[in-house]
Amino acid sequence: MTTFNEILEEAGNFGRCQKRVFALLCLVSLPFAAVFVGIVFQGFTPEHWCRDSGVSEMRQSCGWNLMDTREITIPLVNTSGVLVHSRCEQYDLDWNATGLTCDHPGIHFADTQQSKAPVTSCKEGWEYDYEGRRSFVTEFDLVCDHAWVVDMFQATLNVGFLVGSITFGYLADRFGRKVSFLVSNLLNGVSGILVAVAPNYTSMLVFRTVFGFAVKGGWMSGYVLINEIVGVKYRRMVGVVLQMFFSVGILILTLIAYIITDWRWLQVTFTVPYFLFLTYFWLIPESPRWLLSQNNTTKARKITEAIAKENKRTLSNNIETLRDDNAETSSASFLDLFRTPNMRKHTFILMFNWFTSAVVYQGLIMRLGILGGNVYIDFLISGLVEFPAAFLILLTIDRIGRRLPFATANIVAGASCIITAMIPESMFWFKTAVACIGRLGITMTFEMVVFVNTELYPTFVRNLGVSVCSTLCDIGGIVAPFLLYRLAAIWLELPLIIFGVLAFVAGALVLLLPETRGVPLPETIDDIDTLNSLSCSRNQFEMIQAL
């Protein structure tokens, strides 16, 4: 009997066929990035203040601009020790009785009158300083008492991620990676367009949930497919580069959002590619490994022969005895993840790291939309710093190991968040540089937790372990917008303090995990105990050497 890994050696571990399929699937990461972080542009909240029909009439007759009118007619409030013009309150006055005239627009009504003037919440909606951009926040007036509703835009996406990951994981195992991928892209295209034409915010959230349900599940199906048709030694590289294309998507999103300033047309722009991905029906193969697991040996052989032909390789007669090399000798159970002390330790630490990575990563990105600077430049810079993360991972994991870079990246991210919160706004570029270091660190942790997770579970429960732990990523994504926007309303830097503490704790917990560099993947639960024993012995030896 011949295993698929043995046949793959003959067909080519990473030949022309795999490179072509890999390039096609990398393109899927580009719009996925826009879906994931598009809220920065689609949900942008510009400067706003109460609309007053009396003030509007005066502005039109006097020819004042919006900002001049705000300076004259909007009350000041104390926010974090600084006096700023209120976004949610207005004077409850008859402006014709204040003595304000076109000839003296800079002269306020008398100070005594101003101090005693009654203040009320916005009654006639809001004025916005659009800066040429139109977001769903301005369209649906999601500010002040309704500002918390904006959080639901990202939260519902992550709810879709959570349900979709589980559902499409089942569909991919039941009906195939390729079918799951294509169904996902069809749903992505339809639901994405429905988001763009939604008549109200509630219907948009429903369609956004469906969008999230399909988009991550399809991306994961493609990720699994490419990993199943390349050789073992190429899988880590494939995974890291796929995530690098996510970073490329962030850079492209910046350019597109700069050109397309209406949130609905921006939604259409990054939805259209999902219709184009339906052409992959003719361009990518089904996974031979999955076909073998379904006892469809004939079709698996046919696809493997096609891979070899495109790679200009010749297969031996061993393909006639091809069999499934992934058959499990025992069934996985959720309880297996907590069966022994070491398994429980691994599971809880990995769950917390998935959660922390999602909260801090999404929180730092969404924070760019509330800082008040040039969101395009800030977003571009933050996207560029993701690329060194992938290179640092590739440089360190096989030289230093997994645990130390993983823990260090968390701790650096945490320290950067807390330091950034303490740097005054007057030191803008220094504050930006430190924040970028934090973004680099959390990007490393987000990319590392994926393959560290796979190396800390035995074979029969590995897929289940990754699936269960990674659900905390989606839960973190649900929590992130509420943490960011609601805490920032209290103090702009407060979310950074929370992010920093979470990352510090995550980094400290990683140090409790065993090192897996140069260690064979565990096959049984007993191997996990051995792995921890070897790691403890290695740590003691290194400490003795240091002394």
Backbone hydrogen bonds, N-H to C=O, Kabsch-Sander energy under -0.5 kcal/mol:
donor,donor_aa,acceptor,acceptor_aa,energy
2,T,321,T,-2.8
4,F,323,R,-0.5
7,I,3,T,-1.9
8,L,4,F,-2.7
9,E,5,N,-1.3
10,E,6,E,-1.0
11,A,7,I,-2.5
12,G,8,L,-2.2
19,K,15,G,-2.5
20,R,16,R,-2.1
21,V,17,C,-2.5
22,F,18,Q,-2.8
23,A,19,K,-2.4
24,L,20,R,-2.1
25,L,21,V,-2.4
26,C,22,F,-2.0
27,L,23,A,-1.1
28,V,25,L,-0.8
29,S,25,L,-0.5
29,S,26,C,-1.3
30,L,27,L,-1.0
32,F,28,V,-1.1
33,A,29,S,-1.6
34,A,30,L,-1.1
35,V,31,P,-2.3
36,F,32,F,-2.2
37,V,33,A,-2.3
38,G,34,A,-1.4
40,V,37,V,-1.7
41,F,38,G,-1.5
42,Q,38,G,-3.0
43,G,39,I,-2.1
44,F,41,F,-1.0
45,T,369,G,-0.6
49,W,127,E,-1.8
51,R,125,G,-2.4
56,S,52,D,-2.7
57,E,53,S,-2.2
58,M,54,G,-1.7
59,R,55,V,-2.8
60,Q,56,S,-2.3
61,S,57,E,-2.3
62,C,58,M,-2.2
63,G,59,R,-1.8
64,W,59,R,-1.4
69,T,65,N,-2.1
70,R,66,L,-2.2
71,E,67,M,-2.1
72,I,68,D,-1.4
73,T,69,T,-2.6
74,I,70,R,-1.8
77,V,84,V,-3.1
79,T,77,V,-0.7
79,T,82,V,-3.2
80,S,78,N,-0.5
82,V,79,T,-1.5
84,V,77,V,-2.6
84,V,82,V,-0.6
86,S,75,P,-2.8
90,Q,120,T,-2.9
91,Y,73,T,-0.6
92,D,118,P,-3.2
93,L,91,Y,-1.3
95,W,93,L,-0.8
97,A,94,D,-2.2
98,T,95,W,-1.2
100,L,95,W,-0.5
104,H,101,T,-0.7
107,I,104,H,-1.1
108,H,106,G,-0.7
114,Q,110,A,-2.7
115,S,111,D,-2.7
116,K,112,T,-1.2
117,A,113,Q,-0.7
117,A,114,Q,-0.6
120,T,90,Q,-2.9
122,C,88,C,-1.0
124,E,51,R,-0.7
127,E,49,W,-3.4
129,D,47,E,-2.7
130,Y,128,Y,-1.2
133,R,130,Y,-1.6
134,R,261,T,-2.9
136,F,42,Q,-2.2
137,V,42,Q,-0.5
139,E,135,S,-1.9
140,F,136,F,-2.2
141,D,137,V,-0.6
142,L,137,V,-2.1
143,V,141,D,-1.3
146,H,143,V,-2.3
147,A,144,C,-1.8
149,V,146,H,-1.3
150,V,147,A,-1.6
151,D,147,A,-0.5
151,D,148,W,-0.9
152,M,149,V,-1.1
153,F,150,V,-1.6
154,Q,150,V,-0.6
154,Q,151,D,-0.6
155,A,151,D,-2.1
156,T,152,M,-2.9
157,L,153,F,-0.8
158,N,154,Q,-1.9
159,V,155,A,-1.9
160,G,156,T,-2.2
161,F,157,L,-2.2
162,L,158,N,-2.5
163,V,159,V,-2.3
164,G,160,G,-3.1
165,S,161,F,-2.7
166,I,162,L,-1.2
167,T,163,V,-2.5
168,F,164,G,-3.1
169,G,165,S,-1.4
170,Y,166,I,-1.9
171,L,167,T,-2.5
172,A,168,F,-2.6
173,D,169,G,-1.5
174,R,170,Y,-2.1
175,F,171,L,-3.4
176,G,171,L,-0.7
176,G,172,A,-0.8
180,S,176,G,-1.8
181,F,177,R,-2.3
182,L,178,K,-2.4
183,V,179,V,-2.6
184,S,180,S,-2.1
185,N,181,F,-1.9
186,L,182,L,-1.9
187,L,183,V,-2.3
188,N,184,S,-2.7
189,G,185,N,-2.3
190,V,186,L,-2.2
191,S,187,L,-2.8
192,G,188,N,-2.4
193,I,189,G,-1.7
194,L,190,V,-2.0
195,V,191,S,-2.0
196,A,192,G,-1.6
197,V,193,I,-1.4
198,A,194,L,-0.6
198,A,195,V,-0.8
204,M,200,N,-1.8
205,L,201,Y,-2.1
206,V,202,T,-1.7
207,F,203,S,-2.3
208,R,204,M,-2.4
209,T,205,L,-2.0
210,V,206,V,-1.7
211,F,207,F,-2.3
212,G,208,R,-2.5
213,F,209,T,-2.4
214,A,210,V,-1.9
215,V,211,F,-2.6
216,K,212,G,-1.2
217,G,213,F,-0.5
218,G,214,A,-2.2
219,W,215,V,-1.7
220,M,216,K,-2.6
221,S,217,G,-1.9
222,G,218,G,-2.1
223,Y,219,W,-2.2
224,V,220,M,-2.6
225,L,221,S,-2.3
226,I,222,G,-2.3
227,N,223,Y,-1.7
228,E,224,V,-1.4
229,I,225,L,-0.6
229,I,226,I,-0.8
230,V,226,I,-0.6
231,G,13,N,-1.8
234,Y,231,G,-1.6
235,R,231,G,-0.6
235,R,232,V,-1.2
238,V,234,Y,-2.5
239,G,235,R,-2.4
240,V,236,R,-2.3
241,V,237,M,-2.5
242,L,238,V,-2.2
243,Q,239,G,-1.5
244,M,240,V,-1.6
245,F,241,V,-1.9
246,F,242,L,-0.8
247,S,243,Q,-1.2
248,V,244,M,-1.9
249,G,245,F,-2.1
250,I,246,F,-1.3
251,L,247,S,-1.6
252,I,248,V,-2.3
253,L,249,G,-2.4
254,T,250,I,-1.6
255,L,251,L,-1.4
256,I,252,I,-2.6
257,A,253,L,-3.0
258,Y,254,T,-1.5
259,I,255,L,-1.6
260,I,256,I,-3.5
261,T,259,I,-0.8
263,W,134,R,-2.1
263,W,261,T,-0.5
266,L,262,D,-2.1
267,Q,263,W,-1.9
268,V,264,R,-1.9
269,T,265,W,-2.2
270,F,266,L,-1.7
271,T,267,Q,-0.5
271,T,268,V,-0.9
272,V,268,V,-2.1
274,Y,271,T,-1.6
275,F,271,T,-0.6
275,F,272,V,-1.4
276,L,272,V,-1.3
277,F,273,P,-2.0
278,L,275,F,-1.0
279,T,276,L,-1.8
280,Y,277,F,-1.8
281,F,278,L,-1.5
282,W,279,T,-1.8
283,L,280,Y,-0.6
284,I,280,Y,-2.3
291,L,287,S,-2.1
292,L,288,P,-2.4
293,S,289,R,-2.0
294,Q,290,W,-1.1
295,N,292,L,-1.7
296,N,291,L,-3.0
297,T,295,N,-1.1
300,A,296,N,-1.8
301,R,297,T,-2.5
302,K,298,T,-1.9
303,I,299,K,-2.4
304,T,300,A,-2.2
305,E,301,R,-2.6
306,A,302,K,-1.7
307,I,303,I,-2.2
308,A,304,T,-2.4
309,K,305,E,-2.4
310,E,306,A,-2.3
311,N,307,I,-1.8
312,K,309,K,-1.2
313,R,308,A,-3.1
319,I,316,S,-1.3
320,E,317,N,-1.8
321,T,318,N,-1.8
322,L,319,I,-1.5
323,R,2,T,-2.6
325,D,323,R,-0.5
336,D,333,S,-1.4
337,L,334,F,-1.3
338,F,335,L,-1.7
339,R,336,D,-0.9
344,R,340,T,-2.6
345,K,341,P,-2.4
346,H,342,N,-2.6
347,T,343,M,-2.5
348,F,344,R,-2.6
349,I,345,K,-2.3
350,L,346,H,-2.5
351,M,347,T,-2.5
352,F,348,F,-2.3
353,N,349,I,-2.0
354,W,350,L,-2.5
355,F,351,M,-2.4
356,T,352,F,-2.8
357,S,353,N,-2.6
358,A,354,W,-1.9
359,V,355,F,-2.4
360,V,356,T,-2.8
361,Y,357,S,-2.3
362,Q,358,A,-2.3
363,G,359,V,-2.1
364,L,360,V,-2.6
365,I,361,Y,-1.7
366,M,362,Q,-2.8
367,R,363,G,-1.7
368,L,364,L,-0.6
368,L,365,I,-1.3
369,G,366,M,-1.4
370,I,367,R,-1.8
371,L,368,L,-0.6
375,V,373,G,-1.1
378,D,374,N,-2.5
379,F,375,V,-2.1
380,L,376,Y,-2.2
381,I,377,I,-2.6
382,S,378,D,-2.2
383,G,379,F,-1.8
384,L,380,L,-2.1
385,V,381,I,-1.5
386,E,383,G,-1.3
387,F,384,L,-1.2
389,A,385,V,-0.5
390,A,386,E,-1.0
390,A,387,F,-0.6
391,F,387,F,-1.4
392,L,388,P,-2.7
393,I,389,A,-2.0
394,L,390,A,-2.3
395,L,391,F,-2.0
396,T,392,L,-1.7
397,I,393,I,-2.4
399,R,396,T,-0.9
400,I,396,T,-3.2
401,G,396,T,-1.7
406,F,402,R,-2.1
407,A,403,R,-2.8
408,T,404,L,-2.8
409,A,405,P,-2.5
410,N,406,F,-1.6
411,I,407,A,-2.5
412,V,408,T,-3.0
413,A,409,A,-2.1
414,G,410,N,-2.5
415,A,411,I,-2.9
416,S,412,V,-2.4
417,C,413,A,-2.1
418,I,414,G,-2.0
419,I,415,A,-2.7
420,T,416,S,-2.7
421,A,417,C,-1.8
422,M,418,I,-1.0
422,M,419,I,-0.7
423,I,419,I,-1.0
423,I,420,T,-0.7
427,M,424,P,-1.6
428,F,426,S,-0.7
431,K,427,M,-2.5
432,T,428,F,-2.6
433,A,429,W,-2.3
434,V,430,F,-2.2
435,A,431,K,-2.0
436,C,432,T,-2.1
437,I,433,A,-1.6
438,G,434,V,-1.8
439,R,435,A,-2.0
440,L,436,C,-2.4
441,G,437,I,-2.5
442,I,438,G,-2.4
443,T,439,R,-1.9
444,M,440,L,-1.9
445,T,441,G,-1.9
446,F,442,I,-2.2
447,E,443,T,-2.0
448,M,444,M,-2.3
449,V,445,T,-2.3
451,F,447,E,-0.7
452,V,448,M,-2.3
453,N,449,V,-1.7
454,T,450,V,-1.1
455,E,451,F,-1.1
456,L,452,V,-0.6
456,L,453,N,-0.9
457,Y,454,T,-0.6
459,T,522,P,-1.0
460,F,523,E,-0.7
461,V,458,P,-1.4
462,R,458,P,-0.6
462,R,459,T,-1.1
463,N,459,T,-0.5
465,G,461,V,-2.5
466,V,462,R,-2.3
467,S,463,N,-2.3
468,V,464,L,-2.8
469,C,465,G,-2.4
470,S,466,V,-2.3
471,T,467,S,-0.7
471,T,468,V,-0.8
472,L,469,C,-1.5
473,C,470,S,-1.1
474,D,470,S,-0.9
475,I,471,T,-1.9
476,G,472,L,-2.4
477,G,473,C,-1.8
478,I,474,D,-1.7
479,V,475,I,-2.0
480,A,476,G,-2.4
482,F,478,I,-0.5
482,F,479,V,-0.5
483,L,479,V,-2.2
484,L,480,A,-2.8
485,Y,481,P,-2.4
486,R,482,F,-1.5
487,L,482,F,-0.5
487,L,483,L,-1.4
488,A,484,L,-2.3
489,A,485,Y,-1.0
490,I,486,R,-0.6
490,I,487,L,-1.0
491,W,487,L,-2.4
494,L,491,W,-1.7
496,L,493,E,-0.5
497,I,493,E,-1.3
498,I,494,L,-1.9
499,F,495,P,-2.9
500,G,496,L,-2.5
501,V,497,I,-2.2
502,L,498,I,-2.3
503,A,499,F,-2.4
504,F,500,G,-2.3
505,V,501,V,-2.4
506,A,502,L,-2.3
507,G,503,A,-2.4
508,A,504,F,-2.3
509,L,505,V,-2.2
510,V,506,A,-1.8
511,L,507,G,-1.1
512,L,509,L,-1.8
513,L,510,V,-2.0
519,V,516,T,-1.8
528,I,524,T,-0.8
528,I,525,I,-0.7
529,D,525,I,-1.2
530,T,526,D,-1.9
531,L,527,D,-2.6
532,N,528,I,-2.1
533,S,529,D,-2.1
534,L,530,T,-2.8
535,S,531,L,-1.9
536,C,532,N,-2.3
537,S,533,S,-2.4
538,R,534,L,-2.4
539,N,535,S,-2.3
540,Q,536,C,-2.3
541,F,537,S,-2.3
542,E,538,R,-2.4
543,M,539,N,-2.0
544,I,540,Q,-2.2
545,Q,541,F,-2.3
546,A,542,E,-2.0
547,L,543,M,-1.8
